[in-house]
Amino acid sequence: MQKNGPKIDGDKNWDRHFISELGTCPHSSRPHFFCRFFSPRFIFLAVFILLSAALLPGPQNPGLSEIVSVAKTPFLENKLKDMGLDLLADWDGKIFIVARPEDLVALGQAKILFTVETAKFPPFAQTTAPAPRGGINGAYHSYRELEADMLALQQKYPGLAKVFDIGDSLEKRNIYALKISANVAFDEDEAEVLFLGCHHAREWISVEVPFLFGRYLLENYTTDPEAKRLVDRSEVWIVPLVNPDGLEYTIHVYRYWRKNRRDNKDGTYGVDLNRNYGYKWGTSNQGSSPDPASEVYRGPQAFSEPETKAIQAFFLKKNFQGMITYHSFSQVIMYPWGYTTQAPDKEPLLRDIAAGMSASIKEVNGRWYSYGQAGQTLYLTNGDTVDWTFGTSAIPSYTVELPPVDEMGGGFFNSEADIQSIFQENLPAMLLFVDRFIQDYTPQGVVLGPDRPDKKFDKSWRIR
């Protein structure tokens, strides 16, 4: 079967048609993969696909999914918002979707034109890129490799770096937080800033950027006065991998997996961790879904998942002044609210910080990250991280959507060679973000004592 059909545009009989790959449409001389909408042939095809999906092995049969694109227009964006689709990316005037067979049917019923793009994306795309470097996941980290590298930083910089186990994933993997600060063993009266990565399993680059920031601060502490000043006057916390189970699943089983690995007991798997936080959780089905099969399934209740519970408990033990969570990809910086288009009271401050970060990023490679309120910039979400941290503590909170360097050269899955360039362009913004809160912080002149935000207060944490 052909995987990448031509884009269909302007057919005046669209109300009677649906995109398929069955050959020439009987109502047109053009071979544009149409068939009559709701014809017996179409109904048979739809039923066949859905039954095949039900019978084939594997959780939610991800191998049957196609990647499709839809033109990004206000009209289509509005239609897509209510459909609970897995929006892979927003890029170059198109919205990319990981579409299950039933999603393809839904798009047809909604009379939304789409183009099949599967062949452009790994593991389907042909590539001339060099062979993967490093470990099992090439230059990207697996869970075990990240664990080892974080512990290696602690060992190499014992006075500046300390690793904490802040909780367990569903499959009992540790969720690690790396603290970077002078006098690192103590909870000092300093500005605290949090960086998170990889809520969504397939977004590998979101692991690398916060981890590399931590490594940069440590490696440059003795040679770069600016890095030393930030480390001396703040406590930087980095949790580069919120969803370790999902990450491992994308490495070993299915590259496009988004959620955690919750068995929903109905044949479906996974909760979208970035819809499982408690602020305005489940406010509407437009910003998340109650359907366990949906890629934006919010879970049975707020903080139902051990991964989000771990972040919740850790966050509430600290006194953070700012937070960034990394995702990919749309090349945009977003601040609250996500659950509504109504701006928060602190919108001028939030916008000012976002503008500064965007400008500092552009100075590196000339790449422009747009910025704005999440609910107006992309699409509505509820139960996400930034709404919860801002709604709970009123601290400046941001989602940074990292970019593809080149859709055709890496697309959603940035090549290994792109890791450093994406980190380097974000580095000035990260430094600026930490410095902002150092400048705004008013010390109380006390040392609070040993820092113990790990999951067990009565024991030293240890690696499993």
ZIHUWO-V153614 format. One record per residue. RES is the residue in one letter. SS is DSSP state (~ for helix, > for strand, _ for the rest). OMEGA is omega in whole degrees, 0 to 359 (NA if undefined). D_LAST is the distance of its C-alpha to the last C-alpha in Angstrom with 2 decimals. Layout:
res: <RES & RES>
ss: <SS & SS>
omega: <OMEGA & OMEGA>
d_last: <D_LAST & D_LAST>
This chain:
res: <M & Q & K & N & G & P & K & I & D & G & D & K & N & W & D & R & H & F & I & S & E & L & G & T & C & P & H & S & S & R & P & H & F & F & C & R & F & F & S & P & R & F & I & F & L & A & V & F & I & L & L & S & A & A & L & L & P & G & P & Q & N & P & G & L & S & E & I & V & S & V & A & K & T & P & F & L & E & N & K & L & K & D & M & G & L & D & L & L & A & D & W & D & G & K & I & F & I & V & A & R & P & E & D & L & V & A & L & G & Q & A & K & I & L & F & T & V & E & T & A & K & F & P & P & F & A & Q & T & T & A & P & A & P & R & G & G & I & N & G & A & Y & H & S & Y & R & E & L & E & A & D & M & L & A & L & Q & Q & K & Y & P & G & L & A & K & V & F & D & I & G & D & S & L & E & K & R & N & I & Y & A & L & K & I & S & A & N & V & A & F & D & E & D & E & A & E & V & L & F & L & G & C & H & H & A & R & E & W & I & S & V & E & V & P & F & L & F & G & R & Y & L & L & E & N & Y & T & T & D & P & E & A & K & R & L & V & D & R & S & E & V & W & I & V & P & L & V & N & P & D & G & L & E & Y & T & I & H & V & Y & R & Y & W & R & K & N & R & R & D & N & K & D & G & T & Y & G & V & D & L & N & R & N & Y & G & Y & K & W & G & T & S & N & Q & G & S & S & P & D & P & A & S & E & V & Y & R & G & P & Q & A & F & S & E & P & E & T & K & A & I & Q & A & F & F & L & K & K & N & F & Q & G & M & I & T & Y & H & S & F & S & Q & V & I & M & Y & P & W & G & Y & T & T & Q & A & P & D & K & E & P & L & L & R & D & I & A & A & G & M & S & A & S & I & K & E & V & N & G & R & W & Y & S & Y & G & Q & A & G & Q & T & L & Y & L & T & N & G & D & T & V & D & W & T & F & G & T & S & A & I & P & S & Y & T & V & E & L & P & P & V & D & E & M & G & G & G & F & F & N & S & E & A & D & I & Q & S & I & F & Q & E & N & L & P & A & M & L & L & F & V & D & R & F & I & Q & D & Y & T & P & Q & G & V & V & L & G & P & D & R & P & D & K & K & F & D & K & S & W & R & I & R>
ss: <_ & _ & _ & _ & _ & _ & _ & _ & _ & _ & _ & _ & _ & ~ & ~ & ~ & > & > & > & _ & _ & _ & _ & _ & _ & _ & _ & _ & _ & _ & _ & _ & _ & > & > & > & _ & _ & _ & ~ & ~ & ~ & ~ & ~ & ~ & ~ & ~ & ~ & ~ & ~ & ~ & ~ & ~ & ~ & ~ & _ & _ & _ & ~ & ~ & ~ & ~ & ~ & ~ & _ & > & > & > & > & > & > & _ & _ & ~ & ~ & ~ & ~ & ~ & ~ & ~ & ~ & _ & _ & _ & _ & > & > & > & > & > & > & _ & _ & > & > & > & > & > & > & _ & ~ & ~ & ~ & ~ & ~ & ~ & ~ & ~ & ~ & _ & _ & _ & _ & _ & > & > & _ & ~ & ~ & ~ & _ & _ & _ & _ & _ & _ & _ & _ & _ & _ & _ & _ & _ & _ & > & _ & _ & > & _ & _ & _ & _ & ~ & ~ & ~ & ~ & ~ & ~ & ~ & ~ & ~ & ~ & ~ & ~ & ~ & ~ & _ & _ & _ & _ & > & > & > & > & > & > & > & > & _ & _ & _ & _ & _ & > & > & > & > & > & > & > & _ & _ & _ & _ & _ & > & > & > & _ & _ & > & > & > & > & > & > & > & _ & _ & _ & _ & _ & _ & _ & ~ & ~ & ~ & ~ & ~ & ~ & ~ & ~ & ~ & ~ & ~ & ~ & ~ & ~ & ~ & _ & _ & _ & _ & _ & ~ & ~ & ~ & ~ & ~ & ~ & ~ & ~ & ~ & > & > & > & > & > & > & _ & _ & _ & _ & ~ & ~ & ~ & ~ & ~ & ~ & ~ & ~ & ~ & _ & _ & _ & _ & _ & _ & _ & _ & _ & _ & > & _ & _ & _ & _ & _ & > & _ & _ & _ & ~ & ~ & ~ & _ & _ & _ & _ & _ & _ & _ & _ & _ & _ & _ & _ & _ & > & _ & _ & _ & _ & _ & _ & _ & > & _ & _ & _ & _ & _ & _ & _ & _ & ~ & ~ & ~ & ~ & ~ & ~ & ~ & ~ & ~ & ~ & ~ & ~ & _ & _ & _ & _ & > & > & > & > & > & > & > & _ & _ & _ & > & > & > & > & _ & _ & _ & _ & _ & _ & _ & _ & _ & _ & _ & ~ & ~ & ~ & ~ & ~ & ~ & ~ & ~ & ~ & ~ & ~ & ~ & ~ & ~ & ~ & ~ & ~ & ~ & ~ & _ & _ & _ & _ & > & > & > & > & ~ & ~ & ~ & ~ & _ & _ & _ & _ & _ & _ & _ & ~ & ~ & ~ & ~ & ~ & ~ & ~ & ~ & ~ & _ & _ & > & > & > & > & > & > & > & _ & _ & _ & _ & _ & _ & _ & _ & _ & _ & _ & _ & _ & ~ & ~ & ~ & ~ & ~ & ~ & ~ & ~ & ~ & ~ & ~ & ~ & ~ & ~ & ~ & ~ & ~ & ~ & ~ & ~ & ~ & ~ & ~ & ~ & ~ & _ & _ & _ & _ & _ & _ & > & > & > & > & _ & _ & _ & _ & _ & _ & _ & _ & _ & _ & _ & _ & _ & _>
omega: <178 & 186 & 188 & 182 & 180 & 176 & 182 & 183 & 168 & 179 & 186 & 181 & 183 & 182 & 180 & 187 & 174 & 180 & 173 & 179 & 185 & 179 & 185 & 178 & 181 & 183 & 181 & 178 & 182 & 178 & 188 & 172 & 176 & 162 & 183 & 181 & 181 & 172 & 177 & 179 & 180 & 181 & 178 & 180 & 182 & 180 & 180 & 180 & 183 & 178 & 178 & 179 & 181 & 187 & 182 & 181 & 174 & 182 & 178 & 172 & 187 & 182 & 179 & 183 & 172 & 171 & 181 & 177 & 178 & 177 & 181 & 175 & 179 & 181 & 182 & 176 & 180 & 179 & 183 & 186 & 185 & 189 & 177 & 183 & 177 & 183 & 185 & 185 & 174 & 192 & 171 & 176 & 180 & 173 & 180 & 186 & 168 & 191 & 171 & 178 & 180 & 176 & 176 & 177 & 182 & 178 & 177 & 179 & 178 & 178 & 179 & 177 & 177 & 177 & 176 & 185 & 190 & 186 & 180 & 190 & 173 & 4 & 184 & 188 & 171 & 183 & 175 & 181 & 178 & 180 & 180 & 179 & 173 & 188 & 185 & 181 & 179 & 180 & 172 & 183 & 159 & 178 & 183 & 179 & 177 & 177 & 181 & 181 & 177 & 179 & 177 & 177 & 178 & 181 & 183 & 183 & 189 & 179 & 186 & 187 & 177 & 181 & 178 & 172 & 188 & 179 & 181 & 171 & 179 & 181 & 172 & 168 & 179 & 171 & 189 & 171 & 177 & 175 & 178 & 180 & 169 & 184 & 194 & 183 & 185 & 174 & 185 & 181 & 184 & 176 & 179 & 184 & 186 & 174 & 181 & 176 & 169 & 162 & 181 & 195 & 187 & 186 & 187 & 182 & 180 & 171 & 191 & 185 & 178 & 178 & 181 & 176 & 177 & 179 & 179 & 181 & 182 & 183 & 184 & 184 & 185 & 185 & 184 & 182 & 180 & 177 & 180 & 180 & 180 & 181 & 181 & 189 & 180 & 171 & 180 & 180 & 183 & 173 & 189 & 186 & 179 & 188 & 185 & 180 & 179 & 179 & 180 & 179 & 179 & 180 & 191 & 188 & 190 & 190 & 187 & 182 & 186 & 193 & 170 & 186 & 176 & 171 & 184 & 175 & 177 & 182 & 178 & 182 & 166 & 171 & 174 & 184 & 180 & 168 & 188 & 178 & 197 & 184 & 181 & 178 & 176 & 181 & 177 & 177 & 176 & 182 & 176 & 184 & 173 & 184 & 182 & 179 & 183 & 176 & 175 & 177 & 187 & 183 & 183 & 177 & 178 & 180 & 176 & 187 & 181 & 181 & 179 & 175 & 180 & 178 & 179 & 183 & 179 & 183 & 184 & 176 & 184 & 179 & 185 & 176 & 180 & 183 & 171 & 172 & 186 & 177 & 172 & 348 & 172 & 179 & 185 & 176 & 185 & 177 & 182 & 0 & 171 & 186 & 182 & 174 & 178 & 183 & 176 & 180 & 182 & 184 & 178 & 178 & 181 & 181 & 180 & 179 & 179 & 179 & 178 & 178 & 180 & 180 & 181 & 176 & 183 & 181 & 184 & 185 & 182 & 182 & 185 & 172 & 175 & 181 & 180 & 179 & 186 & 183 & 179 & 187 & 179 & 182 & 180 & 172 & 169 & 185 & 182 & 189 & 187 & 176 & 182 & 181 & 178 & 181 & 181 & 188 & 178 & 179 & 175 & 186 & 188 & 163 & 174 & 176 & 182 & 190 & 160 & 176 & 180 & 183 & 183 & 182 & 180 & 176 & 181 & 182 & 180 & 180 & 180 & 181 & 182 & 187 & 184 & 182 & 178 & 176 & 184 & 180 & 178 & 183 & 180 & 179 & 179 & 177 & 179 & 181 & 178 & 182 & 180 & 184 & 170 & 181 & 184 & 188 & 176 & 181 & 178 & 174 & 180 & 170 & 188 & 178 & 181 & 182 & 182 & 178 & 182 & 189 & 179 & 183 & 187 & 181 & 169 & 178 & 176 & 181 & 175 & NA>
d_last: <46.05 & 46.46 & 43.36 & 44.93 & 48.25 & 50.57 & 50.53 & 53.14 & 55.23 & 58.44 & 59.31 & 61.77 & 60.99 & 57.28 & 57.84 & 58.60 & 55.89 & 52.20 & 50.26 & 49.55 & 49.72 & 52.59 & 55.28 & 58.38 & 59.05 & 62.24 & 63.37 & 63.19 & 64.19 & 60.99 & 58.10 & 55.50 & 53.28 & 54.85 & 55.64 & 57.49 & 55.27 & 55.17 & 57.27 & 56.73 & 55.08 & 52.58 & 51.88 & 51.31 & 48.91 & 46.90 & 46.74 & 45.82 & 42.91 & 41.55 & 41.95 & 40.31 & 37.31 & 37.10 & 37.43 & 35.21 & 31.65 & 28.56 & 27.45 & 30.28 & 31.54 & 30.65 & 32.51 & 35.79 & 35.41 & 37.76 & 37.58 & 40.84 & 42.41 & 44.87 & 47.22 & 46.17 & 49.10 & 49.31 & 50.73 & 47.97 & 45.19 & 46.62 & 46.75 & 43.17 & 41.76 & 42.46 & 41.17 & 37.39 & 36.82 & 33.80 & 35.17 & 33.55 & 35.51 & 38.65 & 40.26 & 43.70 & 45.68 & 43.65 & 40.97 & 38.58 & 37.27 & 34.90 & 37.29 & 36.80 & 40.00 & 40.74 & 40.36 & 42.95 & 45.23 & 44.74 & 45.56 & 48.68 & 49.72 & 49.37 & 51.54 & 49.07 & 49.61 & 46.56 & 45.95 & 43.48 & 41.33 & 38.70 & 39.89 & 39.11 & 35.39 & 32.70 & 32.12 & 35.85 & 37.25 & 38.58 & 37.46 & 38.57 & 35.53 & 34.00 & 31.20 & 27.67 & 26.34 & 22.94 & 20.03 & 19.70 & 20.92 & 23.48 & 23.80 & 21.83 & 18.07 & 15.68 & 12.40 & 10.59 & 13.70 & 13.83 & 10.39 & 11.67 & 15.05 & 14.23 & 12.54 & 15.57 & 17.90 & 16.60 & 17.14 & 20.50 & 21.81 & 20.56 & 23.55 & 23.31 & 19.76 & 16.81 & 13.61 & 12.74 & 10.27 & 13.26 & 12.23 & 10.86 & 12.80 & 14.78 & 12.60 & 9.46 & 8.27 & 7.89 & 11.42 & 11.95 & 15.25 & 16.81 & 19.64 & 22.52 & 25.33 & 27.35 & 26.38 & 22.99 & 21.71 & 24.54 & 25.48 & 28.88 & 31.86 & 31.46 & 31.35 & 27.94 & 27.43 & 24.72 & 23.98 & 22.10 & 21.53 & 21.06 & 21.94 & 23.61 & 21.60 & 24.37 & 25.06 & 23.15 & 25.33 & 24.19 & 20.75 & 22.53 & 25.18 & 23.20 & 20.68 & 23.74 & 25.40 & 22.77 & 23.03 & 26.80 & 27.08 & 25.19 & 26.99 & 30.33 & 30.14 & 32.43 & 34.81 & 35.28 & 36.94 & 36.06 & 32.30 & 32.57 & 34.59 & 32.14 & 29.14 & 31.33 & 32.62 & 29.78 & 26.15 & 24.76 & 21.64 & 20.08 & 17.78 & 18.29 & 16.42 & 17.15 & 17.03 & 14.10 & 15.00 & 18.57 & 18.04 & 16.46 & 19.39 & 21.87 & 20.72 & 20.77 & 23.27 & 25.49 & 25.97 & 27.78 & 25.27 & 25.32 & 23.69 & 20.33 & 19.86 & 21.33 & 23.43 & 26.68 & 28.14 & 31.24 & 30.35 & 28.92 & 25.44 & 24.07 & 24.90 & 25.90 & 23.63 & 26.43 & 28.77 & 26.63 & 27.16 & 29.63 & 32.61 & 35.37 & 32.97 & 35.07 & 38.24 & 39.62 & 38.87 & 39.87 & 36.80 & 34.29 & 34.69 & 34.51 & 34.36 & 30.95 & 32.15 & 32.72 & 30.49 & 31.03 & 30.24 & 29.47 & 27.79 & 29.47 & 29.29 & 28.17 & 24.47 & 23.88 & 20.64 & 17.26 & 17.08 & 20.50 & 19.91 & 17.07 & 19.58 & 22.31 & 20.74 & 19.70 & 23.14 & 25.04 & 23.55 & 24.92 & 28.46 & 28.33 & 31.62 & 30.83 & 28.38 & 28.22 & 26.26 & 26.58 & 27.68 & 29.86 & 32.62 & 35.93 & 36.47 & 37.01 & 35.98 & 36.12 & 36.26 & 36.84 & 38.17 & 36.82 & 38.04 & 41.66 & 44.05 & 45.27 & 44.36 & 42.61 & 44.57 & 42.60 & 43.29 & 45.29 & 42.48 & 39.84 & 42.19 & 43.02 & 39.42 & 38.85 & 42.10 & 41.12 & 37.82 & 39.68 & 42.35 & 39.97 & 38.21 & 41.60 & 42.61 & 40.06 & 40.87 & 43.45 & 41.19 & 41.97 & 39.41 & 41.38 & 40.44 & 41.32 & 40.45 & 37.94 & 40.19 & 43.02 & 41.32 & 39.52 & 39.38 & 38.72 & 35.21 & 34.19 & 30.90 & 29.60 & 27.60 & 30.53 & 32.85 & 30.36 & 29.63 & 33.34 & 34.55 & 32.36 & 32.79 & 35.62 & 33.84 & 34.64 & 32.14 & 32.19 & 31.02 & 31.52 & 32.08 & 31.65 & 34.36 & 34.90 & 36.64 & 38.83 & 38.80 & 40.23 & 38.11 & 34.70 & 35.30 & 32.44 & 30.16 & 30.91 & 31.06 & 28.72 & 31.72 & 31.99 & 28.65 & 30.11 & 33.41 & 31.94 & 29.76 & 32.78 & 35.05 & 32.67 & 31.98 & 35.28 & 34.70 & 31.29 & 32.89 & 35.81 & 33.67 & 31.95 & 35.32 & 37.00 & 35.03 & 35.42 & 39.14 & 39.24 & 37.18 & 39.13 & 37.32 & 37.91 & 37.74 & 34.97 & 31.49 & 29.38 & 27.00 & 23.29 & 21.37 & 18.65 & 18.18 & 14.51 & 13.83 & 14.08 & 17.14 & 17.30 & 14.14 & 12.62 & 9.47 & 6.50 & 3.79 & 0.00>
